[in-house]
Amino acid sequence: MRNISMERRAEARAAGRETVRVETRARLVRAVLAFLDGNGVRLTGEDRERIASCTDDALVESWLFKAPFVSSASELFEDDSPRR
């Protein structure tokens, strides 16, 4: 019985970590979009969907660092490997 409880706790912790990752990524996506919008970068619906649907944490983070300095979506997506 004790092992089952420990397994459930481990599963719950793993699920909690995943939830935090997903929520953090969503915040980063909102920040990327806010930087781009604030700097007047025009995005198509396809561009917004590409950013919003990305599940690669490292890629979203790289967009966040680039977003304040780009003047177009193509600049933002430059050098992206196919990690979507």
TINURO-9013 format. One record per residue (C-alpha): residue number from 1; residue in three letters; x, y, z. Coordinates in Angstrom, 3 decimals. Layout:
BEGIN
<r><resi>NUM</resi><resn>ala</resn><c1>X</c1><c2>Y</c2><c3>Z</c3></r>
...
This chain:
BEGIN
<r><resi>1</resi><resn>met</resn><c1>0.000</c1><c2>0.000</c2><c3>0.000</c3></r>
<r><resi>2</resi><resn>arg</resn><c1>2.751</c1><c2>2.442</c2><c3>0.856</c3></r>
<r><resi>3</resi><resn>asn</resn><c1>4.370</c1><c2>2.060</c2><c3>-2.593</c3></r>
<r><resi>4</resi><resn>ile</resn><c1>1.130</c1><c2>2.974</c2><c3>-4.337</c3></r>
<r><resi>5</resi><resn>ser</resn><c1>0.874</c1><c2>6.130</c2><c3>-2.274</c3></r>
<r><resi>6</resi><resn>met</resn><c1>4.474</c1><c2>7.062</c2><c3>-3.126</c3></r>
<r><resi>7</resi><resn>glu</resn><c1>3.793</c1><c2>6.394</c2><c3>-6.816</c3></r>
<r><resi>8</resi><resn>arg</resn><c1>0.716</c1><c2>8.598</c2><c3>-6.722</c3></r>
<r><resi>9</resi><resn>arg</resn><c1>2.676</c1><c2>11.366</c2><c3>-5.039</c3></r>
<r><resi>10</resi><resn>ala</resn><c1>5.388</c1><c2>11.119</c2><c3>-7.679</c3></r>
<r><resi>11</resi><resn>glu</resn><c1>2.754</c1><c2>11.262</c2><c3>-10.435</c3></r>
<r><resi>12</resi><resn>ala</resn><c1>1.122</c1><c2>14.275</c2><c3>-8.802</c3></r>
<r><resi>13</resi><resn>arg</resn><c1>4.474</c1><c2>16.069</c2><c3>-8.529</c3></r>
<r><resi>14</resi><resn>ala</resn><c1>5.241</c1><c2>15.332</c2><c3>-12.180</c3></r>
<r><resi>15</resi><resn>ala</resn><c1>1.812</c1><c2>16.601</c2><c3>-13.221</c3></r>
<r><resi>16</resi><resn>gly</resn><c1>2.352</c1><c2>19.724</c2><c3>-11.140</c3></r>
<r><resi>17</resi><resn>arg</resn><c1>5.717</c1><c2>20.393</c2><c3>-12.775</c3></r>
<r><resi>18</resi><resn>glu</resn><c1>4.157</c1><c2>20.000</c2><c3>-16.229</c3></r>
<r><resi>19</resi><resn>thr</resn><c1>1.360</c1><c2>22.395</c2><c3>-15.306</c3></r>
<r><resi>20</resi><resn>val</resn><c1>3.916</c1><c2>24.979</c2><c3>-14.192</c3></r>
<r><resi>21</resi><resn>arg</resn><c1>5.875</c1><c2>24.517</c2><c3>-17.444</c3></r>
<r><resi>22</resi><resn>val</resn><c1>2.755</c1><c2>25.015</c2><c3>-19.561</c3></r>
<r><resi>23</resi><resn>glu</resn><c1>1.669</c1><c2>28.079</c2><c3>-17.574</c3></r>
<r><resi>24</resi><resn>thr</resn><c1>5.152</c1><c2>29.582</c2><c3>-17.755</c3></r>
<r><resi>25</resi><resn>arg</resn><c1>5.319</c1><c2>29.015</c2><c3>-21.501</c3></r>
<r><resi>26</resi><resn>ala</resn><c1>1.916</c1><c2>30.701</c2><c3>-21.899</c3></r>
<r><resi>27</resi><resn>arg</resn><c1>3.218</c1><c2>33.747</c2><c3>-20.012</c3></r>
<r><resi>28</resi><resn>leu</resn><c1>6.307</c1><c2>33.879</c2><c3>-22.210</c3></r>
<r><resi>29</resi><resn>val</resn><c1>4.142</c1><c2>33.683</c2><c3>-25.341</c3></r>
<r><resi>30</resi><resn>arg</resn><c1>2.045</c1><c2>36.593</c2><c3>-24.065</c3></r>
<r><resi>31</resi><resn>ala</resn><c1>5.234</c1><c2>38.562</c2><c3>-23.406</c3></r>
<r><resi>32</resi><resn>val</resn><c1>6.554</c1><c2>37.870</c2><c3>-26.927</c3></r>
<r><resi>33</resi><resn>leu</resn><c1>3.272</c1><c2>39.036</c2><c3>-28.445</c3></r>
<r><resi>34</resi><resn>ala</resn><c1>3.202</c1><c2>42.117</c2><c3>-26.194</c3></r>
<r><resi>35</resi><resn>phe</resn><c1>6.742</c1><c2>43.123</c2><c3>-27.230</c3></r>
<r><resi>36</resi><resn>leu</resn><c1>5.908</c1><c2>42.677</c2><c3>-30.903</c3></r>
<r><resi>37</resi><resn>asp</resn><c1>2.604</c1><c2>44.540</c2><c3>-30.643</c3></r>
<r><resi>38</resi><resn>gly</resn><c1>4.201</c1><c2>47.303</c2><c3>-28.583</c3></r>
<r><resi>39</resi><resn>asn</resn><c1>6.924</c1><c2>47.774</c2><c3>-31.173</c3></r>
<r><resi>40</resi><resn>gly</resn><c1>4.431</c1><c2>47.914</c2><c3>-34.017</c3></r>
<r><resi>41</resi><resn>val</resn><c1>5.455</c1><c2>44.609</c2><c3>-35.576</c3></r>
<r><resi>42</resi><resn>arg</resn><c1>2.623</c1><c2>43.460</c2><c3>-37.812</c3></r>
<r><resi>43</resi><resn>leu</resn><c1>1.759</c1><c2>39.810</c2><c3>-37.373</c3></r>
<r><resi>44</resi><resn>thr</resn><c1>-0.509</c1><c2>37.706</c2><c3>-39.513</c3></r>
<r><resi>45</resi><resn>gly</resn><c1>-2.949</c1><c2>35.315</c2><c3>-37.925</c3></r>
<r><resi>46</resi><resn>glu</resn><c1>-0.606</c1><c2>32.545</c2><c3>-39.009</c3></r>
<r><resi>47</resi><resn>asp</resn><c1>2.330</c1><c2>34.246</c2><c3>-37.227</c3></r>
<r><resi>48</resi><resn>arg</resn><c1>0.297</c1><c2>34.616</c2><c3>-34.031</c3></r>
<r><resi>49</resi><resn>glu</resn><c1>-0.812</c1><c2>30.986</c2><c3>-34.232</c3></r>
<r><resi>50</resi><resn>arg</resn><c1>2.775</c1><c2>29.844</c2><c3>-34.764</c3></r>
<r><resi>51</resi><resn>ile</resn><c1>3.871</c1><c2>31.682</c2><c3>-31.641</c3></r>
<r><resi>52</resi><resn>ala</resn><c1>0.856</c1><c2>30.685</c2><c3>-29.531</c3></r>
<r><resi>53</resi><resn>ser</resn><c1>0.960</c1><c2>27.002</c2><c3>-30.483</c3></r>
<r><resi>54</resi><resn>cys</resn><c1>4.699</c1><c2>26.486</c2><c3>-30.005</c3></r>
<r><resi>55</resi><resn>thr</resn><c1>5.444</c1><c2>23.830</c2><c3>-27.395</c3></r>
<r><resi>56</resi><resn>asp</resn><c1>9.225</c1><c2>24.186</c2><c3>-27.503</c3></r>
<r><resi>57</resi><resn>asp</resn><c1>10.157</c1><c2>26.082</c2><c3>-24.340</c3></r>
<r><resi>58</resi><resn>ala</resn><c1>13.635</c1><c2>26.972</c2><c3>-25.620</c3></r>
<r><resi>59</resi><resn>leu</resn><c1>12.236</c1><c2>28.360</c2><c3>-28.868</c3></r>
<r><resi>60</resi><resn>val</resn><c1>9.647</c1><c2>30.507</c2><c3>-27.089</c3></r>
<r><resi>61</resi><resn>glu</resn><c1>12.389</c1><c2>31.790</c2><c3>-24.799</c3></r>
<r><resi>62</resi><resn>ser</resn><c1>14.593</c1><c2>32.657</c2><c3>-27.786</c3></r>
<r><resi>63</resi><resn>trp</resn><c1>11.680</c1><c2>34.584</c2><c3>-29.328</c3></r>
<r><resi>64</resi><resn>leu</resn><c1>11.270</c1><c2>36.474</c2><c3>-26.060</c3></r>
<r><resi>65</resi><resn>phe</resn><c1>14.896</c1><c2>37.610</c2><c3>-26.162</c3></r>
<r><resi>66</resi><resn>lys</resn><c1>14.626</c1><c2>38.618</c2><c3>-29.834</c3></r>
<r><resi>67</resi><resn>ala</resn><c1>11.163</c1><c2>40.235</c2><c3>-29.737</c3></r>
<r><resi>68</resi><resn>pro</resn><c1>12.239</c1><c2>43.673</c2><c3>-28.442</c3></r>
<r><resi>69</resi><resn>phe</resn><c1>14.754</c1><c2>44.048</c2><c3>-31.264</c3></r>
<r><resi>70</resi><resn>val</resn><c1>12.981</c1><c2>42.822</c2><c3>-34.409</c3></r>
<r><resi>71</resi><resn>ser</resn><c1>10.942</c1><c2>44.830</c2><c3>-36.878</c3></r>
<r><resi>72</resi><resn>ser</resn><c1>9.190</c1><c2>41.907</c2><c3>-38.584</c3></r>
<r><resi>73</resi><resn>ala</resn><c1>7.934</c1><c2>38.419</c2><c3>-37.916</c3></r>
<r><resi>74</resi><resn>ser</resn><c1>10.436</c1><c2>37.048</c2><c3>-40.416</c3></r>
<r><resi>75</resi><resn>glu</resn><c1>13.256</c1><c2>38.485</c2><c3>-38.284</c3></r>
<r><resi>76</resi><resn>leu</resn><c1>11.782</c1><c2>36.834</c2><c3>-35.217</c3></r>
<r><resi>77</resi><resn>phe</resn><c1>11.546</c1><c2>33.453</c2><c3>-36.929</c3></r>
<r><resi>78</resi><resn>glu</resn><c1>14.989</c1><c2>33.733</c2><c3>-38.546</c3></r>
<r><resi>79</resi><resn>asp</resn><c1>17.356</c1><c2>30.938</c2><c3>-37.555</c3></r>
<r><resi>80</resi><resn>asp</resn><c1>14.558</c1><c2>28.817</c2><c3>-36.079</c3></r>
<r><resi>81</resi><resn>ser</resn><c1>15.103</c1><c2>25.142</c2><c3>-36.515</c3></r>
<r><resi>82</resi><resn>pro</resn><c1>11.930</c1><c2>23.132</c2><c3>-37.134</c3></r>
<r><resi>83</resi><resn>arg</resn><c1>11.130</c1><c2>22.606</c2><c3>-33.436</c3></r>
<r><resi>84</resi><resn>arg</resn><c1>7.426</c1><c2>23.524</c2><c3>-33.424</c3></r>
